[in-house]
């Protein structure tokens, strides 16, 4: 077993780190407080071709795998931008997975090149407030009308809907009660996010405010047949090629944010002198930071294993993806919390930025799936315990 990082991965990390380092804590604090999308940062990464890391080379991308995407996004999240920086890019990277794996040739040729170049912004339209994590109970519907579909409903937590031209929309095309299985009868569309038929409202939230999260109200949205991703009625299963990579790269990002926080706290603990010695000499400071560092290292191996399994076409990737996200999310928040504690009262001040890392790392325990649901998945699908929900 060889744990060495290959040269390609080292190059990805080095270049991503170089680009991200152009944007310091002050830049990200201003964007976060002003709720301003970081266009300069986004355009820098788009110009470098990084948004097409997963897009096959025949459609203008790099044709690499989830391991490479995770390396890229972990490096980005280790920068001053933390989750804001990662979220600016990651939907463009993993969000089109269902199109890559299940879209028609015409759809791929039309939409993957502008995805790779950064010209096309796509928002995920899956979650609904009254369905939550039980995706089988979504109410957004699409009804056939001649050679097109008409969609109605509401979606929540749509990232980048303010910038997006398209929405990867999951809708019921067959009522749940008429389906053999609960997750049958849903269809995935790459629909126009037409403002004449879609009202977009930003959701005020705790952190990661440089990248907007939204409610989307859909009223008689027309969708062409050619915008169906894969097979009608199998949209949920096609969606898994976006969901599993999402959980894996989110785990990589969580590791990056945790590392950023530990690095800042360790530097402060070496510089801050109280009672005539650096506070880092005290085990009450040193041990929590060392413990979190070790947890992050373990989580780093977990997401890489899950990414390798996905890229290799292994079965049961869902369990690895959920466990990677679970372990990394917990380790990241604990690291950020301990970093904030290291700064004492100054940790609560925006001047030192650890409070921003802390706010952004908290998201990792909720999204894109709650840690409780990740545990449910492992209990049911790995340990074969009775379903608890």
N, C-alpha and C positions, 0 to 999 in steps of 0.2 A: 504494500500500500504506500503510495507516494503522495505526500501532502504538499509538495512544492507547487507554488503557483507558476504556471507557464508564462512564457515571455509575452504572449498576447494579452493575458490578464494583467500582467504588470504594466504593460503599455496603456491599457484602458484606465487603470487606477491612476497612473501618473498623469495622463492627459486630463482626466476628469478633475483631479485634484488641482492641477494647474489652472484650468478654466474657472473652477469654483472659487479659488483663492482670490480672484479679482474682485470679489464682492464680499465686503467685510460685514461685521456685526451691525455697524451703523446703517449700511444700505438696507439690510434685511429688517432692522427695527423700523426704519422709516416706511418700508413697504407694508410691513405687518400692521403698523398703527394707522396707516393711511388707506388700508384695504386696496392697495394698488398692485395690479398684476406686474411681475418683474420682466417686462418685455426685453430689456437689454440682456438680461441673463438668459432668457429663453432663446433669443436670437443667436447668442453666442454658441450655445450648444446645438442649435439647429444648423448653423453654418458649418459646424464641425462634423455633421452627419451622425451625431449621436442618437437622435430620435429614431433612426432607422436600424438600431442595433438588432432587433428581432425580425425586421422585414427581410424576406428573401432577396438575394442579390439581383434576381431577374426583375424585381420591382423597385430597384433603386436603393435597397437597404444593404446592411452589412452581412445579413444572413447568419448571424451568430445566435447563441442560445440564451436561456434564462440565467445560466451561470455568468455569462458576460454582462447581461443586464443587471444582475445583482451586484456584481463588482462595480459597475458604473454608478449605480444608485447608492450603494454603501459609501463610496468615496464622496459623492455629492452631499449625502446626509451628514458626513463627518465635518463638513465645512460650516461656516458661520450661518448659512441658511437653514440648516437642519431640515425639518419636515417641510417648511415652505419651499426650500430649494428642490427637494425630492419631488414634492407634489406638482411643482411646475412642469416637470418632465415626465413623471412616471405613467400617467394615463396615455400619453402619446406613445409610450414604449410598449406597455402590455395590453392596453385597451383594445387594440385591433387584433388580438389573438384569435378570436372567433372568425374574423374575416380571413386571416391568413390560413386557418385550418379548414374552414367550411364555406367560405364565400365562393361565388362563381368566378370563373376566369375573368369575365368582363368586370365584375366588381373589384377584383384584385388589381387589375390593370388601371382601373379608373381612380381608386382611392388609396392604394398603398404607396405609390410614388409621392403624392403630396403629404402623406403621413410621414414618410421617411425624411422629407425635406423640411418638415415643420410648418408647411403652409396650411394643412388641414388640422383643425381642432375638433375632437370628438368627445362628447360627454357620455358617461355611462348612465342609462336610464333603467334601473332595475328595482331599487328599493322603494317601498311605499310605506307611509306612516302607519296604516292600519294592518299591514301584513308583517312588517318587521323582518325578522329572519326566516319566517315561514313563507318563502317565495312562492310556494304553490298556491297561496291565497291572494295573490295580486289581483286587483280589480281593473287595472288598465286593460282595455280590450281593443281588438282590431277586427273589424267586420268587412268581409269582402264586398266590394262594390264594383262589379264589372271586372276590369283588368287592373284594379287597384284595391287598396284597403283604406278604411277610415278608422283612425284611432282616437280614443277618448280615455281620459283618466288623469292621474296625478302621480308624479314621482318626487322623491325627496333625496337630499344629499347628492345632488348632481354636481360633481366637481367640474369647474371650468365651463359651466353652461353659459356664462356671460360672454365667453370668447368662442364657443363652439359653433360650427356650421352644421354638424351632423350629431345625431344622438343614436347610440346603440341601444335600441328600445326593446325591452321584453314586454310582450303583451299577450293576453289570453285570446286565442283564436277558436278555442273550443271550451265550453264551460267545464269547470273542474268536475262537477258531478257526472258528466258524460264521459269522462276519461277512465281508462283502466287503472292508471297510476296517477297519483296527485300531481307529479311533475310533467306529465304528458299535456299536450294541448296548448302549450305556450310557444310562441314564435318570436324569433329575434329579427329585428329590422335595423338596417342602417339608414335611418330616416333623416330627412331634412329637418333641422331645428328651425322651422318656419315661424318667425315671430308673429305672423298673422293668425296662427293657430296655436301658438304656445306662449303662455305668460310665464316669465321667469322672475322669481323673487329670491333675493339673497337671504340666507339664514344667518343671523348674527350668532357668533360662536366664540368659544373660549380662546382659541388660538388658531394658528395657521391661516391668518387672515389675508396674506398676500395672494392666496389662491382661494377663490370664492367657492362656497357650497350653496346649493340652491334648491328651492321647490320649483317644479315645472308643472304647470297646469296645461293639459292637452285637450284642445277642443276641435273635433272634426279634422284632425290632421290627415291629409291625403298621403298615402305611401304607395309607391309603384311596386308591382310584382318583382321587378328587377332588384329591389332593395331588400328582399328577403335574404337573410343570411342562412345558408344551409337549407334544411327541410322544414316545411310548415309543420308545426306541432312538436318539433324537437328542439326548440330554442333554448330550453334550460340546459340540455345536455351539451349543446354547442357553446353555451356560455362558460362552461367549465374550463375551456381553453383560454379564458380571460381571468377567471376567478382563481384557479390554482397558481398561475404565475404571479398574480397580484399578491397573494398571501406570502409567497416566497420572497418577492422583492421588497415587500413591506417589512419582512423580517430582517432583510439585509439593511434597510434604511434604519430600522430600530437600533441595530447594532452600531451603525454610524453615529446616530444621535447620542447614544450612551457613551461612546468613545470620546466624542467631542466634550461632553460634560465632565467626564473623568479627567481628561487632559487639562481642562480649564481649572478644575478643582485642585488637581495635583500641583499645578503651577502656583496657584494661590497659596496652597498649604506650605510650599517651600519658601514663599516670599513673606507671608504674614507672620510677624513675630509678636508673641504674647508671653509674658513672664520670661523674657530674655531668651526665647528660643522659638524656632519655627513651629507653627502648630502641627505641621506634618510629622513632627517627632513624637507626637502623642498617638498612642495606639487607638484611642477613641476616634481619631481622624483617619489614621493610616489603614486600619483594618477594614472598615466599611468600603473604602475606595479600592483596596486590593481585592476584597471579596467581589465587588461589582465588576472589576476588571476581569476576574476569572469567569464570572457568569457570562459576560459578553463574549469572551473567547469561546466558551462552550456553545453559545447560541450561534456564533459565526460558523462553526462547523455544521450545525444543524441545518441552517438555510442552504449551505453549499451542498449538503447531501441531498436535500429535497430538489434543488435546482438540477443537480446531476441526474437524478432519477427522472425528472421531467424531460430533460434533453435526451436521455437515453431511451425514452418511450416505455419506462417501467410502469407496471400496474400499481395501484394503490398509492398514487402520488398524493391523493387527497389527505391521507393520514399524515404523511411527512410535511406537506404544506401547512396543515393546521398546527402540527406540533412545533414547526419552526416559528410560525407566527406567535404562538403562545409563549414559547420560551424567550424569544427575542423581545416581545412586548413587555413581559414582566421584568427581564433583566435591564431593559432600557429605562423604564420608569424608575426602577430602584436606583439605578446609577445616577439619573438626573436628580432624584430626590436627595440622595446622599451628597451629590455635588452642591446642591442648594444649601444643605445643612452645613457643609464645610465653610461656606461663605458667611454663615451666621446671619445677622440682620441684613448684611449687604446682599445676600442671596435673594432677598425679597425685592431688592431695588433693581430697576430696569437697567441701570448703569452697567451692571456686570453681565447681563444677558442670560444668565443661567435660568432665570425665571421663565424666559421664553422657551428654552430647551425643555424645561420641566412641563410647561403647558402643552408643548407639541408632542412630547413623549407620552403624555397621558392618553392621547388619542389611540395609541397603538394597542391599548388594552380593550378598546371598543371596536375599532374598525380595522380592516374591512369586515371582520366577524368578531363578535365578542369572545373573550377567553372562555366564558362558560359554554358557548356553542362549540368552540374548538374541543373542549373537554368532552362534551356530549358525543362529538364525532368519533373521538378516539375510543371512548367507552363502548359505543355501539359497534363501530366497524372494525376495531382492532381487538378489543377485549371480549367482544360478542356478548356484552351485557344487555339486559332488556332496555328497550328504548324508553327514555325518561320524559319525553315530551310529545 
